[in-house]
Amino acid sequence: MKKHVFVLLVALFLLTSCGEKDSGNDLSKPPELTVVCGEASTEAVKGTFEWSYPQKDGTTAHIIADALLPLEMEELLTPLVMKPSPLSHIDPRTAYLIFDGPLPDRLQLYRWHDDQGDTYTVHLEAEKVEMGKVNGKRIFAFQVQLSEEYGIYEVLAQWKDGEHEGGEVSYVFAAEMRLPELQSIG
C-alpha cells in the first residue's frame, strides 16, 4: 500500500513540477493526460479538440482539430495494464486521471464498445480527489473505476478561463486487467 502511494506521489511531483515551469494555470495549449493505476501508467492520446488562447498581439487564436473515433485509434494506444495484488486491499481497477496543467472545469468519461459492428458508449463516474501536497501546493486528480475487461476509454474534458482561453479536448486510452502468473513451487 505504502509503495503504491509513494509511486503515485512521485508521479504527481514529476507532473506538477513540469507544469509549474509554464505557470500552473497555463492554458495556452491543451494539457496532457496521464492515467495511473497502481504502479502502471499510460499517456492518453489526444483526439478531437477545440482550443483558444490569447496571442501576444492581443488577438485570440482558435484551433480545431479532428481525429479518428476512439475505437479507430486502438493501434495508437499503449494499454494501461492493471494488476491485482494479493498484498493490497486497493481495488486494482481504481485509476487516476492526472493532467499536467489545471484540472478541467468539466469531465466526462466513456467506455467504448463494439458489439459486432454496433458501436455504443457507457458513461462512467469520475470523482475529484485530493492526492496530497507537493511543494506546499494541493494536488488534485480524478479517480475512476475501470472495467476488468479490455476497454477503450474516452475522456471529454472542458476548460473555461474567461472567453479567450481554454476549450474542449477528447483524450483516449486503453486499459486491461492481467492476472498475476502463478509460480509453481518445487
Rosetta blueprint (number, residue, H / E / L):
1 M L
2 K H
3 K H
4 H H
5 V H
6 F H
7 V H
8 L H
9 L H
10 V H
11 A H
12 L H
13 F H
14 L H
15 L H
16 T H
17 S H
18 C H
19 G H
20 E H
21 K H
22 D L
23 S L
24 G L
25 N L
26 D L
27 L L
28 S L
29 K L
30 P L
31 P L
32 E L
33 L E
34 T E
35 V E
36 V E
37 C E
38 G L
39 E L
40 A E
41 S E
42 T E
43 E E
44 A L
45 V E
46 K E
47 G E
48 T E
49 F E
50 E E
51 W E
52 S E
53 Y E
54 P E
55 Q L
56 K L
57 D L
58 G L
59 T L
60 T E
61 A E
62 H E
63 I E
64 I E
65 A E
66 D L
67 A L
68 L L
69 L L
70 P H
71 L H
72 E H
73 M H
74 E H
75 E H
76 L H
77 L L
78 T L
79 P L
80 L E
81 V E
82 M E
83 K L
84 P L
85 S L
86 P L
87 L L
88 S L
89 H L
90 I L
91 D L
92 P L
93 R L
94 T E
95 A E
96 Y E
97 L E
98 I E
99 F E
100 D L
101 G L
102 P L
103 L L
104 P L
105 D L
106 R E
107 L E
108 Q E
109 L E
110 Y E
111 R E
112 W E
113 H E
114 D E
115 D E
116 Q L
117 G L
118 D E
119 T E
120 Y E
121 T E
122 V E
123 H E
124 L E
125 E L
126 A E
127 E E
128 K E
129 V E
130 E E
131 M E
132 G E
133 K E
134 V E
135 N L
136 G L
137 K E
138 R E
139 I E
140 F E
141 A E
142 F E
143 Q E
144 V E
145 Q E
146 L L
147 S L
148 E L
149 E L
150 Y L
151 G E
152 I E
153 Y E
154 E E
155 V E
156 L E
157 A E
158 Q E
159 W E
160 K E
161 D E
162 G L
163 E L
164 H L
165 E E
166 G E
167 G E
168 E E
169 V E
170 S E
171 Y E
172 V E
173 F E
174 A E
175 A E
176 E E
177 M E
178 R L
179 L L
180 P L
181 E L
182 L L
183 Q L
184 S L
185 I L
186 G L
